[in-house]
Amino acid sequence: MGCGGSKERKKKKQNDGIKMRESIKTNAKLEAKIVLVGSSGVGKTCIATRYKEGKFESDYKATVGAAYFQKNFGFPDGTQLKLHIWDTGGSEKFKSVAPLYYKDAHAALIVYAIDDEQSFQQVDYWLDQLRDHGNMPKMVKYVIGNKSDVENRRVQIKEGRRYAEGNQMPFFETSALVNDGSINDVFSQLATDIKKAFDESELTTV
């Protein structure tokens, strides 16, 4: 009788432990740092504003240093991911301090403008900077061709996709001007990939 009761209590304790771990996993709260990098004028701030406020920022002002905001993202399993998003400047003056913002970044969007071939050529520079100065073991990196709404395209889709695939990165084209859902799609997929990186590794939150 005593032994049987002991086994039942032990089994109940194990089941309670499993339920508790499942509950913790289901209601996990994660935080991740994301940086937007790229040449000046490619539309990083417009991308950030479209995602943050759902509108287009028509009054262009070059970002001096970096701008910051937070955005919460919820998953069907109950996991909550708080995104700490840094919109970094792309000017020559900023390049010397930009690496400071890459530390502890879980993900990066490398942005170029499809009507600016030079900004596309600079993608390699920004990727090298992230590799040299990022310290997260599994930083998620995307290549983003912005301004897909413009008519005077200088960089073809296949060029952007070829570069991204050659460096094992996802590729997207977006428009901050046209509310076509492309920017929300990018951040939704990015959040999913960040969560996957957390699930598969020992990444720490910010």
C-alpha positions, 0 to 999 in steps of 0.5 A: 500500500505504502509503495503503491502510494509512493509510486502514484505521488512520484508519477503525479509529481513528474506529470506536474513537472511536464505540465509546468515545463509545457506551460513555460514553453507555451507562454515564453516571453522572448526579446530580440534586437534587430538592426536595419543597415544600409546606405543613406537614402535607401528607405530604412526609416520608411520601412521602420515607420511603415512597420511601427505606425502603418504609414509612409513617412513622406518628410524624408530626413536622414537618420543621424546616429540611430532611431529606436522603437519596440514592437511586440509580436505574438505567436499562435503557441502563446510565445511573445517576442518583443522586438527592439528595432534599431534604424541605423544611419548609413552616412559616411560619418556614421560608419565609424560608430555603426558597429556599436549597434551590431553588438547583441543583435539577433537579426539584421535587415540589409537594405538597398534601393532597387533604383540605386545600383551603388546601394546594392553594391554596398550590401557586401560592405554591410554584410562584412560589418555585421560578420566582423562586429556582430557577436551573436552565434546565429544572427539572422540576416535578410537582404531587402530590396526596397522601393519596389514601387518605383519605375526606374529600376536599376537592380533586377530581382534576380540580381538581389536574389542571386546575391542573397542565395549566394550568401545563404540569406533570405531575399525580399523586395518591399515598398514602404510607400505602397501598403502592400503588406510586404514589410509586415511579411518581412517582419513576420518571417523574421520573427519566426526565424528568430524564434527558431534560432532561440529554440535551436540554440542557447541564444540569450535575450537582450 
